Amino acid sequence: MDILLTVRHPVSISYPMLHPVLAVDTTRVRLDVRVHPHRGSERVAASRFWNERAMPARPTIHMRLISPDIPWTFELDYRSLLAQGTAHYVTCGDVWSAITTGLSAPLSDSEWNLLVCSRRTDKMKRRRMIEAIVAQRTEAEGKYARRADWLGRNIVFRGLERIHGLPQEILLPGRDPCPETWVMRFSELRL
């Protein structure tokens, strides 16, 4: 995959408060979520933008990442650091690291149970897909299901966007609101 460090627009038209390498409409960084950014094909881009603020115009200390494609939420919450007198704002590297680290975790028994005990066609299809992915792994890679396997072929992080109403739809009722809730987009790896 070619590494392109330029963006289509200097600022995202849809999400001007978000760093262009994170905004779905401007980023050209295509991060394989199965591999940490410093080891993957986008390591040059990751190094270049790693410490830049995710929201340059209004730095944030709390960001929530959600997606309709996966059942997990990733919290980047540095409010406790601020309370201790250390200001750490969410960076592009924090976002990429949260996604790749969160998706590299093994599936738990309860997560697998969501698929195994369902008779819904889409869940049975996802189960077979995950079983096929795990079967192709070598012993050295670890023959176990990971959260990233839930995505099937859609293993490329394509950026963040906002979808009106989605947080209320997929988050648990009573959850503390996070003004910086962003939707992760994924797509297939295309060479």
Disulfide bonds with the S-S distance in Angstrom:
none
